[in-house]
Amino acid sequence: MSHTIRDKQKIIARTNKIQGQVVGLKKMLDEPHECAAVLQQIAAIRGAVNGLMREVIKGHLTEHIVHEVEEKKREEDLEVVLKVLDSYIK
């Protein structure tokens, strides 16, 4: 079973939190708010997205690299993670 299926509820909970934060940001932008509050909300969203990314990468590394028996498959899965990290860090 894939780690994203096994950890589905945890991932959905994090995603719902992020969605709520984005809705909160949109509401803040519809009404007058201090720039500092808006920036803080953006930082909170970024932190939540980073936490989600960390959890999914952790699951991927554990399941598809650490516990993968076949070396060729481990190398392929590592390449997937590296490509995602390259695009994420840009």
Summary of the structure (lengths in Angstrom):
residues: 90
radius of gyration: 17.0
end to end distance: 31.1
largest distance: 56.6
contacts: 217
relative contact order: 0.11
helix: 87%
strand: 0%
